[in-house]
Amino acid sequence: MKKLIALMLLALAAKAFAKEEIPLESFSKGSEFSDVKISPNGEYLSFITKREGKNTLIFLQLDKFKLIHAVRFNDNAQIGRYEWVNDDRVVLEKEYIRGWKDHPEFHGELFGVNVDGSRGKYLVGYQGEGQTGSRLRKATPLYGTSYILDPLVNDEDKMLIVTYPWTGSKEPTTRVYEVNVHTGVRRKVTNSPRKMGRFLTDHQGEVRAVVSEDDDGNSLVFIREEADSKWAELTLENNLADLWMHGFDKTGTSVYLSASTAGEPMAFYKLGLESKKLTHVFQDKVVDPTKVWIDPIDKSPFAIEIYPGYPTYAFIDESADWSQRLKSLIASIPGNQIRIVSSTRDGGQVVVFASSDTNPGDYYLYDSKANKMKYLASARNWIKPNQMSTVEPVKFTSRDGLTIHGYLTTPINAEKKNLPLIVMPHGGPHGPRDYWQFDPEVQMLASRGMAVLQVNFRGSGGYGDAFEVLGYQKWGKEIQYDIIDGTRDLISKGIVDKKRICIMGASFGGYSALQSAILEPDLFQCAVGVVGVYDLPLMFEEGDVAQRSSGIAYLERVLGTDEKQLKAFSPSYNVDKLKVPVLIVHGGEDQRAPIEQAESLINALKKADKPYQYYLLEDEGHGFYKPEHRLKYFKKVLAFLEEPLQL
């Protein structure tokens, strides 16, 4: 008996140690380094890091790794995305942190600065400079949201930007400007021939192609032969939808584009500008391309990345120099997804980002001439990949015969048998999907002994338009059945304990957590809704989606207008069917799923005398931007899960 008690005590101690081995702060902290880039001449390295909760841009002398300068805005402004525009100057987006937003706001303002901090200049934006009282040309106000279209690194004085004007029209024609990177003085290059144009420059930085839309949302392609010639529409032989252009071929006589036909996953094509003929290059049977790799020297596409489960690559030209480089990089860091994130002008030095399901990401500097790789930094150096849990692709057949894909994360060193499970539906639901990648929240749950199931249910993006449309007006039933069927598949295989399953999610995932627990009240032991929507009729009245006519049209398309049906699919109107405790987590300043959504559910739970807990973060929005808030959220969730999952 004494020996048995001793063994039990040892087991309990080992369990307690395992639960506390990785601090929660390791998962709540954001990346320490991001957006690492090399200057066009290879002399400098730049990256973004956090200082006092705000993005700061750092410049280093590459050969000595010596700090040169740090760029940081005052008040609530911070550094956003940036580009090198010549050998010693960058142009960056100026964005603003708002307590009620889940992401910083960007108003189209662009700021230029040299690596030593000199010649800092507000280049583009609504503030601008007045012209009165001076003959010198100035950076006059530009009322629109602007982005860098082409940094023109071979021209030390100019860049191209694309601007979406702030007009009375919800979808205006877009404009391209040539902007002096030192003074902000600009010259209009062209307008899009139709609304919401997406432009493409050629190898010389000339704006040669644009995709616009007609009044029915159909994609229209326009080409011009020379920089100053008029746009000419190309009539394509196929009925292509959701068309995107990615780059010219090396000769400049063809354009590579991706588009879908008949709702299938997007295909990759080559369009001859003279012949007007489309050549089919590549198409996966299951998923859309997630990334098209572009040669940093001549800007021609050379590879296509897809995510059927694990990331894989299709090469446009197997023998191309950059195809060979990518293959070499993939082989040199096995088990990782590889991204070429920055390159010198001649392609001699390349910044590479390697990440995986267990690795938040490492930055390397690859010397292509010497064929050598040098480690630079880790995005989160406190995360040890060998302590993280692996993520594996899964698929199953839904009750109506659809093949549904997803991902299963199982705790490290745990047998895949009778595990406690968290089912975690993604947000959206239309557009987003889950990927094989490092997810701090998933890893946090797995570190505490739970398996996590992520289902790319019907309606998810990335599997072709037809698959996405299958989820329209199916929020409350068929989408949830996909999630439920995936859960039952794991039960049937003995991987999870059917008596220890909870469901949690954010945004639409929060809706799914409650709705699935209502449809299958005996399948789950608890439900966690985070910044969720629970009252579908209320979506037409409250929140930023309902404030736009396009938003109302979207809701009518994906939800329908039958109020009886909307209420039948709303957790707030059906809490009487709930049998499990509920945790509701919400941001007080959420504009996407406003606080009224949480209050609607809480009032219903109170009226039905159902058990619930409520955790309000008053100054957060649709998601938790601050690390300290994510930490509090993690602690609250774990405390809530402990009893129903018998952790």
C-alpha positions as CSV (number, residue, x, y, z in Angstrom):
1,M,0.0,0.0,0.0
2,K,2.8,2.4,0.9
3,K,4.5,1.7,-2.5
4,L,1.2,2.3,-4.3
5,I,0.7,5.7,-2.5
6,A,4.2,6.7,-3.3
7,L,3.7,5.9,-7.0
8,M,0.4,7.9,-7.0
9,L,2.2,10.9,-5.4
10,L,5.0,10.7,-8.0
11,A,2.4,10.6,-10.8
12,L,0.6,13.6,-9.4
13,A,3.9,15.5,-8.9
14,A,4.9,14.7,-12.5
15,K,1.5,15.9,-13.8
16,A,1.8,19.2,-11.8
17,F,5.3,19.7,-13.1
18,A,4.2,19.1,-16.7
19,K,1.3,21.5,-16.4
20,E,3.6,24.3,-15.2
21,E,6.7,23.5,-17.3
22,I,6.0,26.2,-19.9
23,P,4.8,29.5,-18.4
24,L,1.7,31.0,-19.9
25,E,3.6,34.2,-20.6
26,S,5.5,32.2,-23.2
27,F,2.3,32.0,-25.3
28,S,0.8,35.4,-24.5
29,K,3.9,37.4,-25.6
30,G,4.0,38.6,-29.2
31,S,6.9,38.2,-31.5
32,E,10.2,39.9,-30.6
33,F,11.4,40.3,-34.2
34,S,9.3,40.6,-37.3
35,D,9.6,41.9,-40.9
36,V,13.4,41.4,-41.2
37,K,14.7,42.9,-44.4
38,I,18.0,43.6,-46.1
39,S,18.9,46.8,-47.9
40,P,19.2,46.6,-51.7
41,N,23.0,46.9,-51.6
42,G,23.3,44.4,-48.7
43,E,24.9,46.9,-46.3
44,Y,22.1,47.2,-43.8
45,L,19.6,45.0,-42.0
46,S,16.3,46.2,-40.7
47,F,13.5,44.7,-38.5
48,I,10.5,45.6,-36.3
49,T,10.5,44.9,-32.6
50,K,8.3,46.0,-29.7
51,R,9.2,48.8,-27.4
52,E,6.7,49.7,-24.7
53,G,4.0,47.9,-26.6
54,K,4.6,49.7,-29.9
55,N,6.4,48.7,-33.1
56,T,9.8,50.2,-33.5
57,L,12.0,50.0,-36.6
58,I,15.6,49.1,-36.0
59,F,18.5,49.6,-38.5
60,L,21.8,47.6,-38.2
61,Q,25.1,47.7,-40.0
62,L,25.1,44.2,-41.3
63,D,28.8,43.4,-41.3
64,K,29.3,44.4,-37.7
65,F,25.7,43.9,-36.4
66,K,26.0,47.4,-35.0
67,L,22.9,49.4,-34.1
68,I,22.6,52.5,-36.3
69,H,19.2,54.0,-35.5
70,A,15.8,53.2,-34.2
71,V,12.6,54.8,-35.6
72,R,9.6,55.2,-33.3
73,F,6.6,57.5,-33.3
74,N,5.1,59.3,-30.4
75,D,1.7,59.0,-28.7
76,N,-0.4,56.2,-30.1
77,A,1.3,56.0,-33.6
78,Q,3.6,53.1,-34.5
79,I,5.5,51.6,-37.4
80,G,3.5,49.5,-39.8
81,R,4.7,47.8,-43.0
82,Y,7.8,49.2,-44.7
83,E,9.9,48.9,-47.8
84,W,13.5,49.8,-48.8
85,V,13.2,52.3,-51.6
86,N,17.0,52.8,-52.2
87,D,20.3,51.8,-50.6
88,D,19.9,53.9,-47.4
89,R,16.2,54.9,-47.1
90,V,12.9,53.2,-46.2
91,V,9.3,54.3,-46.6
92,L,7.0,53.0,-43.9
93,E,3.3,53.0,-43.1
94,K,2.3,55.1,-40.1
95,E,-0.5,53.4,-38.1
96,Y,-2.4,54.0,-34.9
97,I,-3.1,51.9,-31.9
98,R,-6.8,52.2,-30.8
99,G,-8.0,50.5,-27.6
100,W,-11.2,49.4,-29.3
101,K,-9.5,47.8,-32.4
102,D,-8.1,44.3,-32.6
103,H,-5.5,45.6,-35.1
104,P,-3.9,49.0,-35.5
105,E,-5.6,51.5,-37.8
106,F,-3.9,52.6,-41.1
107,H,-5.1,55.8,-42.8
108,G,-2.8,55.7,-45.8
109,E,0.0,57.8,-44.4
110,L,3.6,57.1,-45.6
111,F,6.7,58.3,-43.9
112,G,10.3,58.3,-45.3
113,V,13.5,58.1,-43.2
114,N,17.2,57.3,-43.8
115,V,19.0,54.5,-41.9
116,D,20.8,57.1,-39.7
117,G,17.5,58.8,-38.8
118,S,18.1,61.8,-41.1
119,R,15.7,63.3,-43.6
120,G,12.6,62.1,-41.8
121,K,9.7,63.2,-43.9
122,Y,5.9,62.8,-44.0
123,L,5.6,61.9,-47.7
124,V,2.0,60.8,-48.4
125,G,-1.3,61.3,-46.5
126,Y,-4.2,63.5,-45.7
127,Q,-2.1,66.0,-43.6
128,G,0.4,66.9,-46.4
129,E,1.8,70.4,-46.8
130,G,0.1,73.5,-48.1
131,Q,1.3,75.2,-51.3
132,T,0.5,78.8,-50.2
133,G,3.4,81.2,-50.0
134,S,6.0,79.1,-51.7
135,R,7.0,78.4,-55.3
136,L,8.5,75.1,-54.2
137,R,6.5,72.0,-55.0
138,K,5.4,70.3,-51.8
139,A,3.7,67.1,-50.7
140,T,0.2,68.4,-50.8
141,P,-2.6,66.4,-48.9
142,L,-3.8,63.2,-50.5
143,Y,-7.2,62.2,-49.3
144,G,-7.1,58.4,-49.7
145,T,-5.6,55.2,-48.4
146,S,-2.2,54.7,-50.0
147,Y,0.1,51.7,-50.3
148,I,3.5,51.2,-51.9
149,L,2.9,49.5,-55.3
150,D,6.6,49.3,-56.4
151,P,9.6,50.7,-54.4
152,L,11.6,51.1,-57.6
153,V,14.9,50.1,-55.8
154,N,16.8,50.9,-59.0
155,D,15.7,54.5,-58.9
156,E,17.0,56.2,-55.7
157,D,14.6,59.1,-55.9
158,K,11.2,57.6,-56.8
159,M,8.6,55.0,-55.8
160,L,5.1,54.1,-57.1
161,I,2.1,54.1,-54.8
162,V,-1.5,53.1,-55.3
163,T,-4.2,55.2,-53.7
164,Y,-7.9,54.3,-52.9
165,P,-9.5,57.8,-52.8
166,W,-11.8,58.8,-50.0
167,T,-14.9,59.7,-52.1
168,G,-18.6,59.4,-51.8
169,S,-18.3,56.2,-53.8
170,K,-17.9,53.0,-51.8
171,E,-15.7,51.5,-54.6
172,P,-13.9,54.3,-56.4
173,T,-11.4,54.1,-59.2
174,T,-7.9,53.7,-57.9
175,R,-4.9,55.8,-58.8
176,V,-1.2,55.3,-59.2
177,Y,1.3,58.1,-58.3
178,E,5.0,58.4,-58.8
179,V,6.3,59.9,-55.5
180,N,9.7,61.4,-54.7
181,V,10.9,59.4,-51.7
182,H,12.7,62.5,-50.3
183,T,10.2,65.3,-50.7
184,G,6.8,63.6,-51.2
185,V,6.2,65.5,-54.4
186,R,4.0,63.3,-56.6
187,R,2.9,62.9,-60.2
188,K,-0.2,61.0,-61.2
189,V,0.7,58.0,-63.5
190,T,-2.7,56.5,-64.2
191,N,-6.2,55.8,-63.1
192,S,-7.8,52.3,-63.1
193,P,-10.2,52.1,-66.1
194,R,-12.9,50.7,-63.8
195,K,-13.5,50.6,-60.1
196,M,-11.2,49.1,-57.5
197,G,-8.2,48.5,-59.8
198,R,-5.4,46.2,-58.8
199,F,-2.2,47.2,-60.7
200,L,0.9,45.3,-61.8
201,T,4.2,46.7,-62.8
202,D,6.7,45.1,-65.2
203,H,10.4,44.5,-64.8
204,Q,11.2,48.2,-65.5
205,G,8.6,49.4,-63.0
206,E,6.1,50.5,-65.6
207,V,2.4,50.1,-64.8
208,R,1.3,47.8,-67.5
209,A,-1.6,45.7,-66.3
210,V,-4.7,46.2,-64.0
211,V,-7.6,44.0,-62.9
212,S,-10.8,45.9,-62.2
213,E,-14.4,44.9,-61.7
214,D,-17.7,45.7,-63.5
215,D,-20.9,46.6,-61.7
216,D,-21.7,42.9,-61.3
217,G,-18.4,42.1,-59.7
218,N,-16.9,40.3,-62.7
219,S,-13.1,40.6,-63.2
220,L,-11.9,42.7,-66.1
221,V,-8.3,42.7,-67.4
222,F,-6.7,45.8,-69.0
223,I,-3.3,46.1,-70.5
224,R,-1.3,48.9,-72.0
225,E,1.7,48.4,-74.3
226,E,3.7,51.5,-73.1
227,A,3.8,53.7,-70.1
228,D,1.7,56.5,-71.5
229,S,-0.7,54.5,-73.8
230,K,-4.4,54.0,-73.0
231,W,-5.8,51.0,-71.2
232,A,-7.1,48.3,-73.6
233,E,-9.4,45.6,-72.2
234,L,-8.6,42.0,-72.9
235,T,-11.5,39.7,-73.6
236,L,-10.5,36.4,-72.0
237,E,-11.6,33.1,-73.6
238,N,-12.6,31.6,-70.2
239,N,-15.2,32.7,-67.7
240,L,-12.8,33.6,-64.9
241,A,-13.8,34.8,-61.5
242,D,-11.8,36.3,-58.6
243,L,-8.8,37.0,-60.9
244,W,-5.4,38.1,-59.5
245,M,-2.3,39.0,-61.5
246,H,1.1,38.0,-60.0
247,G,3.8,39.1,-62.5
248,F,5.1,39.2,-66.0
249,D,7.2,36.4,-67.4
250,K,10.9,37.0,-68.0
251,T,10.3,38.3,-71.5
252,G,7.6,40.7,-70.5
253,T,5.2,39.4,-73.1
254,S,3.0,37.3,-70.9
255,V,1.3,37.8,-67.5
256,Y,0.8,35.1,-64.9
257,L,-2.5,35.1,-63.1
258,S,-4.7,33.0,-60.8
259,A,-8.5,32.7,-61.2
260,S,-11.3,30.3,-60.6
261,T,-13.8,28.7,-63.0
262,A,-17.1,27.1,-62.0
263,G,-16.3,27.4,-58.3
264,E,-13.3,25.1,-58.4
265,P,-10.0,25.8,-56.5
266,M,-8.1,28.6,-58.2
267,A,-5.9,27.7,-61.2
268,F,-2.7,29.4,-62.3
269,Y,-2.5,30.6,-65.9
270,K,-0.1,32.3,-68.3
271,L,-1.8,34.9,-70.5
272,G,-0.1,35.9,-73.7
273,L,-0.5,39.6,-74.3
274,E,-0.4,39.4,-78.0
275,S,-2.2,36.1,-78.6
276,K,-4.7,36.8,-75.8
277,K,-4.6,33.1,-75.1
278,L,-4.6,31.5,-71.7
279,T,-2.3,28.6,-70.9
280,H,-3.2,26.4,-67.9
281,V,-0.1,26.1,-65.7
282,F,-1.2,24.5,-62.4
283,Q,-4.2,23.7,-60.4
284,D,-4.6,21.7,-57.2
285,K,-7.7,19.5,-56.9
286,V,-8.4,20.6,-53.3
287,V,-7.1,24.0,-52.4
288,D,-6.3,27.4,-53.8
289,P,-2.7,28.7,-54.0
290,T,-1.8,30.5,-50.8
291,K,1.3,32.2,-52.1
292,V,3.0,32.9,-55.5
293,W,6.8,33.2,-55.3
294,I,8.3,36.0,-57.2
295,D,11.9,36.4,-58.4
296,P,13.1,39.4,-56.5
297,I,15.3,40.4,-59.4
298,D,13.0,40.5,-62.4
299,K,9.7,40.0,-60.5
300,S,8.6,36.9,-62.6
301,P,6.8,34.1,-60.7
302,F,8.7,30.9,-60.3
303,A,6.8,28.8,-57.7
304,I,3.3,28.3,-56.2
305,E,2.7,27.3,-52.6
306,I,-0.4,25.3,-51.6
307,Y,-1.7,24.0,-48.3
308,P,-3.7,20.7,-48.9
309,G,-2.4,19.7,-45.5
310,Y,1.3,20.4,-45.0
311,P,2.7,23.2,-47.2
312,T,3.9,22.0,-50.6
313,Y,5.3,23.7,-53.7
314,A,4.7,23.6,-57.4
315,F,7.4,25.0,-59.6
316,I,6.6,27.0,-62.8
317,D,10.1,26.3,-64.1
318,E,11.9,23.5,-62.3
319,S,15.3,24.6,-63.7
320,A,15.0,28.3,-62.9
321,D,17.7,29.7,-60.7
322,W,15.3,30.7,-57.9
323,S,13.4,27.4,-58.1
324,Q,16.7,25.6,-57.4
325,R,17.5,28.0,-54.5
326,L,14.1,27.4,-52.9
327,K,14.6,23.6,-53.2
328,S,18.0,24.0,-51.6
329,L,16.6,26.0,-48.8
330,I,13.8,23.6,-48.1
331,A,16.3,20.7,-48.0
332,S,18.6,22.6,-45.7
333,I,15.9,23.3,-43.0
334,P,13.8,20.1,-43.1
335,G,10.4,20.1,-41.5
336,N,9.9,23.9,-41.9
337,Q,7.9,26.1,-44.2
338,I,10.4,28.4,-46.0
339,R,9.8,32.0,-47.0
340,I,12.1,34.3,-48.9
341,V,11.2,37.6,-47.3
342,S,13.8,40.0,-48.6
343,S,16.7,40.2,-51.1
344,T,19.5,42.4,-52.2
345,R,19.2,44.1,-55.6
346,D,21.4,41.4,-57.3
347,G,19.9,38.5,-55.3
348,G,23.3,37.7,-53.7
349,Q,22.0,37.8,-50.2
350,V,18.5,36.7,-49.1
351,V,16.6,36.9,-45.8
352,V,14.9,33.6,-45.2
353,F,12.1,32.9,-42.7
354,A,11.7,29.3,-41.5
355,S,8.7,28.2,-39.4
356,S,6.6,25.2,-38.6
357,D,3.9,23.9,-36.4
358,T,6.3,23.8,-33.5
359,N,8.6,26.7,-34.5
360,P,7.3,30.3,-34.4
361,G,10.0,31.2,-36.9
362,D,13.7,31.8,-37.3
363,Y,15.3,34.3,-39.6
364,Y,18.4,33.4,-41.6
365,L,20.7,35.2,-44.1
366,Y,21.4,33.1,-47.1
367,D,24.5,33.9,-49.2
368,S,23.6,32.5,-52.6
369,K,27.1,32.9,-54.1
370,A,28.8,31.0,-51.3
371,N,25.7,28.8,-50.7
372,K,25.9,29.4,-47.0
373,M,23.2,30.1,-44.4
374,K,23.7,32.3,-41.3
375,Y,21.3,32.4,-38.4
376,L,20.0,35.9,-37.5
377,A,17.2,35.7,-34.9
378,S,14.1,33.9,-33.7
379,A,10.7,35.5,-33.7
380,R,10.1,34.2,-30.2
381,N,13.4,32.8,-28.9
382,W,11.8,31.7,-25.6
383,I,9.8,29.1,-27.4
384,K,11.6,25.7,-27.6
385,P,10.3,23.8,-30.6
386,N,11.1,20.4,-29.0
387,Q,8.7,21.3,-26.2
388,M,5.8,22.2,-28.5
389,S,3.1,19.8,-29.8
390,T,3.0,18.6,-33.4
391,V,0.1,19.5,-35.7
392,E,-1.1,16.9,-38.2
393,P,-3.6,17.2,-41.1
394,V,-6.8,15.2,-40.8
395,K,-9.7,14.6,-43.0
396,F,-13.1,12.9,-42.7
397,T,-16.4,12.5,-44.5
398,S,-19.3,14.6,-43.4
399,R,-22.8,13.1,-42.9
400,D,-23.8,14.3,-46.4
401,G,-20.7,13.0,-48.1
402,L,-18.3,16.0,-48.2
403,T,-14.6,15.5,-47.6
404,I,-13.7,17.9,-44.8
405,H,-10.1,18.8,-43.9
406,G,-8.6,20.1,-40.7
407,Y,-5.8,19.8,-38.2
408,L,-5.3,17.9,-35.0
409,T,-2.8,18.9,-32.3
410,T,-1.9,16.3,-29.7
411,P,0.1,17.0,-26.5
412,I,3.7,16.2,-26.6
413,N,4.7,12.8,-25.3
414,A,1.1,11.8,-24.9
415,E,-0.4,8.6,-26.3
416,K,-3.1,9.4,-28.9
417,K,-5.7,7.7,-26.9
418,N,-8.6,8.9,-24.7
419,L,-7.3,12.5,-24.7
420,P,-9.3,15.5,-23.4
421,L,-10.2,17.6,-26.5
422,I,-10.8,21.2,-27.3
423,V,-12.7,21.7,-30.6
424,M,-11.7,25.1,-31.9
425,P,-13.6,26.4,-35.0
426,H,-12.0,29.3,-36.8
427,G,-13.5,32.8,-37.4
428,G,-15.1,34.2,-40.5
429,P,-16.6,31.8,-41.4
430,H,-16.1,32.7,-45.1
431,G,-12.6,33.6,-46.3
432,P,-10.4,32.3,-43.4
433,R,-9.3,28.8,-42.9
434,D,-6.9,27.0,-40.5
435,Y,-3.3,26.1,-41.6
436,W,-0.4,24.0,-40.5
437,Q,1.4,26.6,-38.5
438,F,2.5,27.7,-35.0
439,D,-0.6,28.9,-33.1
440,P,0.2,30.2,-29.6
441,E,-3.3,29.5,-28.3
442,V,-3.4,26.0,-29.6
443,Q,0.1,25.3,-28.2
444,M,-1.0,26.8,-24.9
445,L,-3.9,24.3,-24.6
446,A,-1.8,21.4,-25.8
447,S,0.9,22.3,-23.2
448,R,-1.7,21.7,-20.5
449,G,-2.5,18.2,-21.8
450,M,-5.4,18.9,-24.2
451,A,-5.7,17.8,-27.9
452,V,-7.1,20.5,-30.2
453,L,-9.2,19.9,-33.3
454,Q,-9.4,22.6,-36.0
455,V,-12.0,22.0,-38.7
456,N,-12.0,23.7,-42.1
457,F,-15.8,23.3,-42.4
458,R,-17.9,24.1,-45.5
459,G,-17.8,27.8,-46.0
460,S,-14.1,28.1,-45.2
461,G,-11.9,29.9,-47.7
462,G,-9.1,28.4,-49.6
463,Y,-11.0,25.4,-51.1
464,G,-12.6,27.1,-54.1
465,D,-15.6,29.3,-54.3
466,A,-18.1,26.4,-54.6
467,F,-16.9,25.0,-51.2
468,E,-17.2,28.5,-49.6
469,V,-20.7,29.0,-51.0
470,L,-21.8,25.7,-49.5
471,G,-21.7,27.5,-46.2
472,Y,-23.9,30.4,-47.2
473,Q,-27.1,30.4,-45.1
474,K,-25.9,27.2,-43.4
475,W,-24.3,28.8,-40.3
476,G,-26.6,27.3,-37.8
477,K,-26.8,23.7,-39.1
478,E,-24.6,22.2,-41.8
479,I,-21.4,24.1,-40.8
480,Q,-21.9,22.9,-37.2
481,Y,-22.6,19.4,-38.4
482,D,-19.1,19.4,-40.1
483,I,-17.6,20.4,-36.8
484,I,-19.6,17.8,-34.9
485,D,-18.8,15.1,-37.4
486,G,-15.1,15.8,-37.1
487,T,-15.4,15.5,-33.3
488,R,-17.2,12.2,-33.6
489,D,-14.6,10.9,-36.0
490,L,-11.9,11.3,-33.4
491,I,-14.1,9.6,-30.8
492,S,-14.7,6.6,-33.1
493,K,-10.9,6.3,-33.5
494,G,-10.4,6.2,-29.8
495,I,-8.1,9.3,-29.9
496,V,-10.3,11.4,-27.6
497,D,-12.3,10.7,-24.5
498,K,-16.0,11.3,-25.3
499,K,-16.6,12.4,-21.8
500,R,-13.9,15.1,-21.8
501,I,-14.7,17.4,-24.8
502,C,-15.2,21.1,-24.8
503,I,-15.7,23.6,-27.7
504,M,-14.3,27.1,-27.9
505,G,-13.7,29.7,-30.5
506,A,-13.5,33.4,-31.3
507,S,-15.8,35.6,-33.5
508,F,-17.7,33.1,-35.7
509,G,-15.8,30.4,-33.7
510,G,-17.6,31.8,-30.6
511,Y,-20.9,31.4,-32.4
512,S,-20.0,27.9,-33.4
513,A,-19.1,27.0,-29.8
514,L,-22.5,27.9,-28.5
515,Q,-24.5,26.7,-31.6
516,S,-22.8,23.3,-31.7
517,A,-23.4,22.8,-28.0
518,I,-27.1,23.6,-28.6
519,L,-27.3,21.1,-31.6
520,E,-25.5,18.4,-29.7
521,P,-26.1,19.1,-26.0
522,D,-24.6,15.7,-24.9
523,L,-21.4,15.8,-27.0
524,F,-19.6,18.6,-25.2
525,Q,-18.9,19.2,-21.5
526,C,-18.5,23.0,-21.8
527,A,-18.5,25.9,-24.3
528,V,-16.3,29.0,-24.5
529,G,-17.4,31.9,-26.7
530,V,-14.8,34.6,-27.3
531,V,-15.9,38.0,-29.0
532,G,-18.7,35.9,-30.6
533,V,-21.9,36.7,-32.3
534,Y,-24.9,35.0,-30.7
535,D,-27.9,36.9,-32.0
536,L,-28.1,36.8,-35.8
537,P,-30.9,39.4,-36.3
538,L,-28.8,41.8,-34.2
539,M,-26.0,41.6,-36.8
540,F,-28.2,43.6,-39.1
541,E,-28.6,46.4,-36.5
542,E,-25.3,46.6,-34.5
543,G,-21.6,46.5,-35.5
544,D,-19.4,47.9,-38.2
545,V,-20.7,45.4,-40.8
546,A,-24.2,46.7,-40.5
547,Q,-22.9,50.3,-41.0
548,R,-22.1,49.8,-44.7
549,S,-24.5,49.0,-47.5
550,S,-22.1,46.4,-48.8
551,G,-22.0,44.9,-45.3
552,I,-25.8,44.5,-45.2
553,A,-25.7,43.0,-48.7
554,Y,-23.1,40.5,-47.4
555,L,-25.2,39.6,-44.4
556,E,-28.2,39.1,-46.6
557,R,-26.2,36.8,-48.9
558,V,-24.5,34.6,-46.3
559,L,-27.3,34.6,-43.6
560,G,-30.5,35.3,-45.5
561,T,-33.4,37.5,-44.5
562,D,-35.9,35.1,-42.9
563,E,-36.0,36.4,-39.3
564,K,-37.6,33.1,-38.1
565,Q,-34.7,31.2,-39.5
566,L,-32.2,33.7,-38.1
567,K,-33.6,33.3,-34.7
568,A,-33.7,29.5,-35.0
569,F,-30.0,29.6,-35.7
570,S,-29.2,32.1,-32.9
571,P,-27.8,30.8,-29.6
572,S,-29.5,33.7,-27.8
573,Y,-32.9,32.3,-28.8
574,N,-32.1,28.6,-28.0
575,V,-30.3,28.5,-24.7
576,D,-33.0,26.2,-23.3
577,K,-31.3,23.4,-25.2
578,L,-27.9,23.9,-23.5
579,K,-26.8,21.4,-20.9
580,V,-23.2,22.6,-20.3
581,P,-21.6,25.5,-18.5
582,V,-20.6,28.5,-20.6
583,L,-17.8,31.0,-20.5
584,I,-18.3,34.3,-22.4
585,V,-15.3,36.5,-23.1
586,H,-15.8,39.8,-24.8
587,G,-14.1,43.1,-25.5
588,G,-16.0,46.2,-24.3
589,E,-15.0,48.2,-27.4
590,D,-15.6,45.5,-30.0
591,Q,-17.0,47.0,-33.2
592,R,-17.3,43.8,-35.2
593,A,-19.2,41.8,-32.6
594,P,-20.4,44.6,-30.3
595,I,-21.0,44.2,-26.6
596,E,-24.8,43.9,-27.3
597,Q,-24.0,40.4,-28.7
598,A,-22.6,39.2,-25.4
599,E,-25.4,40.9,-23.5
600,S,-28.1,39.3,-25.6
601,L,-26.7,35.8,-24.8
602,I,-26.2,36.7,-21.1
603,N,-29.8,37.9,-20.7
604,A,-31.0,34.7,-22.3
605,L,-28.9,32.5,-20.0
606,K,-30.1,34.4,-17.0
607,K,-33.7,34.1,-18.0
608,A,-33.3,30.3,-18.6
609,D,-31.3,29.9,-15.4
610,K,-28.3,28.4,-17.2
611,P,-24.8,28.4,-15.7
612,Y,-22.3,30.8,-17.2
613,Q,-19.3,32.9,-16.4
614,Y,-18.6,36.3,-18.0
615,Y,-15.2,37.9,-18.5
616,L,-15.2,41.4,-19.9
617,L,-12.0,43.2,-21.1
618,E,-13.4,46.7,-21.3
619,D,-10.8,48.4,-23.4
620,E,-10.2,45.6,-25.9
621,G,-11.9,45.1,-29.3
622,H,-12.5,42.1,-31.6
623,G,-9.6,40.1,-30.2
624,F,-7.0,40.8,-27.6
625,Y,-4.2,43.0,-28.8
626,K,-2.3,43.5,-25.5
627,P,-0.1,40.7,-24.2
628,E,-1.2,41.3,-20.6
629,H,-4.8,40.8,-21.7
630,R,-4.1,37.7,-23.6
631,L,-2.4,36.3,-20.4
632,K,-5.5,37.1,-18.3
633,Y,-7.6,35.5,-20.9
634,F,-5.5,32.3,-21.0
635,K,-5.7,32.0,-17.2
636,K,-9.5,32.5,-17.2
637,V,-10.0,29.8,-19.9
638,L,-7.7,27.3,-18.2
639,A,-9.5,27.7,-14.9
640,F,-12.8,27.3,-16.6
641,L,-11.8,24.1,-18.5
642,E,-10.2,22.3,-15.5
643,E,-13.4,20.9,-14.0
644,P,-15.4,19.8,-17.0
645,L,-12.3,18.3,-18.7
646,Q,-11.0,16.7,-15.4
647,L,-7.6,18.2,-16.1
